[in-house]
Amino acid sequence: MNINLTGKRILVTGSTRGIGKAIGEALQKAGATVAFHGNNNKMPEKNSGNSPSDKAYFFQSDLSKTRNVTSLFDLVMEKLGGLDVLINNAGIALESGVDNDEAEWIRQWENTMAVNLTAAGILCKKAISVFKNGPGGVIINISSRAAFRGDTAEYLAYAASKGGLVSLTRSIARAWGKDNIVAFTIAPGFVRTDMAEQFFDQYGEDFGLNDLALNKLTVPEDIAPMVVLLASGMANHATGATIDINGGSYVH
């Protein structure tokens, strides 16, 4: 199936590497104009705010600070001239056991929530305000199977933040469907990315592989096609749904 996203203006957070990069590139290949976003220390300075083509823009923003989240959205709107699809992919996973220093544990918890959930919530709020005054729009939130089955003891904050993202998505789908706003959750499991390397270093790659029904780990390119489909509007009656792309490791 060839999907044509020509004319669609899409923001993908956390899209300078891994899952987000694969998603952004797939959307761009389908014809969309894509706003790629990265953290301040991840994005090459020469690309910040520039448009190397008429289908790709690059933005730097540290999403742990709320003022940066709002300014990112406003700048994207200015550069793209509007927005049709929001994809909240940016996320962090900080190892923090309950026996750690309490102040440090709280700091990591708050930082995880700020990036994984609060930033996504702010961007959803601002996107909804835009979509309501237009023909509607699509919101796709990249959560995790951890939202449903939990995670290891060292990643309580990560699992909790991803669970919040699922409830956020479902609430948006229920509340604004009559405004032609649809919302979906993608729930990956282990995906071969830089962010997953810390986990593999700690537990070993076999820990992730043995948890799958399939015989190889998911890669970012396995996630992207479903996001392109959802962004197209061809699956709008699945609004509110969570789509598992985790090698059969969790089916809910």
C-alpha positions in Angstrom: 0.0 0.0 0.0 1.4 3.4 -1.0 0.4 6.1 1.4 0.6 9.7 0.2 1.0 12.2 3.0 1.7 15.2 0.7 0.4 18.4 2.4 0.6 16.9 5.9 2.6 18.9 8.4 3.9 16.7 11.2 6.0 17.2 14.4 7.9 14.2 15.7 9.6 14.8 19.0 12.8 12.9 19.8 13.5 12.2 16.1 17.2 12.7 15.7 17.9 9.0 16.3 16.2 5.6 17.0 12.5 5.2 16.7 11.8 8.8 16.1 14.3 9.2 13.3 12.9 6.1 11.5 9.4 7.5 11.9 10.3 11.0 10.7 12.2 9.6 7.6 9.3 7.3 6.7 6.8 10.2 7.0 9.0 12.4 4.8 9.4 9.6 2.3 5.6 9.4 2.1 5.4 13.1 1.2 4.8 14.8 4.5 6.6 18.0 5.7 8.3 16.9 9.0 9.6 18.9 11.9 12.4 16.8 13.4 13.2 17.5 17.1 16.1 16.7 19.2 17.5 17.6 22.7 20.0 20.5 22.8 22.9 18.1 23.2 21.8 15.7 20.5 21.1 18.0 17.5 23.9 19.3 15.3 23.9 23.1 15.7 24.1 23.7 12.0 20.7 22.2 11.5 18.8 24.1 14.2 15.8 25.8 12.8 17.0 25.3 9.2 15.1 23.7 6.3 17.5 21.7 4.1 14.5 20.8 1.9 10.9 21.8 1.7 10.0 18.7 3.6 12.2 18.7 6.6 12.9 21.2 9.4 15.1 20.6 12.5 14.5 22.0 16.0 16.4 21.9 19.2 14.6 21.9 22.6 15.2 20.4 26.0 11.7 19.1 26.9 12.5 18.7 30.6 11.7 22.5 30.8 8.1 23.4 30.2 8.9 26.8 28.7 10.9 25.0 26.0 8.0 22.8 25.2 5.6 25.6 24.5 8.2 27.6 22.5 9.0 24.5 20.4 5.4 24.1 19.4 5.0 27.8 18.6 8.2 27.7 16.5 7.0 24.7 14.6 3.7 26.3 13.9 5.5 29.4 12.6 7.9 27.4 10.4 5.4 24.9 9.0 2.5 27.3 8.8 0.3 24.9 10.8 0.1 21.3 12.1 -1.8 18.3 11.1 -0.2 15.5 13.1 1.6 15.4 16.4 3.8 12.4 17.3 5.1 12.4 20.9 8.1 10.0 20.7 10.7 11.7 22.9 11.4 9.8 26.1 14.1 9.0 28.6 14.7 5.9 30.7 16.8 6.5 33.8 17.9 3.6 36.0 17.0 4.4 39.6 16.4 1.7 42.2 14.4 2.4 45.4 17.5 1.9 47.5 19.2 4.8 45.8 19.7 8.2 47.5 16.2 9.6 48.0 16.9 13.0 46.7 18.5 11.6 43.6 15.6 9.1 43.1 13.1 12.0 43.3 15.2 14.1 40.8 15.2 11.2 38.3 11.5 10.5 38.8 10.6 14.2 38.2 12.9 14.4 35.2 11.4 11.3 33.6 7.9 12.6 34.2 8.8 16.0 32.7 10.1 14.6 29.5 7.9 11.5 29.0 4.6 12.7 30.2 4.4 16.4 31.0 6.0 17.6 27.7 3.7 15.2 25.8 0.7 16.6 27.7 1.6 20.2 26.9 2.1 19.4 23.2 -1.2 17.6 23.1 -3.0 20.5 24.7 -1.6 23.0 22.2 -2.2 20.7 19.2 -5.8 20.1 20.3 -6.4 23.9 20.4 -5.1 24.1 16.8 -7.0 21.0 15.5 -10.3 22.2 17.0 -10.2 25.4 15.0 -9.4 23.5 11.8 -10.3 20.3 10.0 -9.1 18.1 12.9 -5.9 16.3 13.4 -4.0 13.2 14.5 -2.1 12.6 17.7 0.2 9.5 18.1 1.9 8.9 21.4 4.7 6.4 21.6 4.3 4.6 24.9 5.6 1.1 25.8 4.5 -2.4 26.7 5.8 -1.4 30.2 2.6 0.8 30.6 0.6 -2.5 30.7 2.8 -5.2 32.2 5.2 -3.0 34.2 9.0 -2.8 34.1 11.9 -3.8 36.3 12.4 -2.3 39.7 15.0 0.1 38.5 12.6 1.7 35.9 9.5 2.5 38.0 9.4 6.1 36.7 9.6 5.0 33.1 6.8 2.5 33.4 4.6 5.0 35.3 5.2 7.8 32.8 4.3 5.5 29.9 1.1 4.4 31.6 0.1 8.0 32.0 0.7 8.5 28.3 -1.8 5.7 27.5 -4.5 7.3 29.7 -3.8 10.7 28.1 -4.3 9.3 24.6 -7.5 7.5 25.5 -8.9 10.6 27.1 -8.2 12.7 24.1 -9.8 10.2 21.8 -13.0 10.2 23.9 -13.2 13.9 24.5 -12.4 15.3 21.0 -13.5 12.7 18.5 -16.5 14.9 17.5 -14.0 17.6 16.6 -12.3 15.2 14.1 -9.4 14.7 16.4 -8.1 11.1 16.7 -5.4 9.7 19.0 -3.5 6.5 19.1 -0.9 4.8 21.3 2.0 2.7 19.9 3.4 0.3 22.5 6.9 -1.0 21.6 8.8 -3.4 23.7 12.6 -3.8 23.4 13.7 -2.0 20.3 17.3 -2.0 19.1 18.2 1.6 19.8 20.9 3.6 21.6 18.5 4.1 24.5 18.1 0.4 24.9 21.8 -0.2 25.2 22.0 0.7 28.8 19.4 -1.9 29.6 21.2 -4.5 27.5 24.5 -3.7 29.2 22.8 -4.4 32.5 20.7 -7.4 31.8 22.2 -8.8 28.5 20.6 -8.8 25.1 19.3 -12.3 25.6 17.0 -11.0 28.4 15.1 -9.0 25.8 15.3 -11.5 23.0 14.0 -14.4 25.1 11.0 -12.3 26.1 9.8 -12.1 22.5 7.6 -14.5 20.5 9.8 -13.8 17.4 13.4 -14.7 16.9 14.9 -11.2 16.5 14.6 -7.9 18.3 12.4 -5.2 17.0 14.2 -2.4 15.1 13.0 1.2 14.6 12.0 0.5 11.0 9.4 -2.0 12.3 7.6 0.9 14.1 7.5 3.5 11.4 5.0 1.9 8.8 2.2 1.8 11.4 2.8 5.4 12.3 2.6 6.4 8.6 -0.7 4.5 8.3 -2.2 6.2 11.4 -1.0 9.6 10.2 -2.8 9.1 6.9 -6.3 9.1 8.5 -7.0 5.7 7.0 -7.4 4.1 10.5 -9.4 6.8 12.3 -12.0 4.4 13.6 -9.3 2.8 15.7 -9.0 6.1 17.7 -8.1 5.4 21.3 -6.5 2.1 20.5 -3.1 0.9 21.6 -1.2 -1.0 18.9 1.4 -3.4 20.2 4.6 -3.6 18.1 6.7 -5.6 20.5 7.3 -9.0 18.9 4.4 -10.6 20.7 6.0 -10.0 24.1 2.8 -8.5 25.4 -0.6 -8.8 23.9 -3.4 -7.0 25.8 
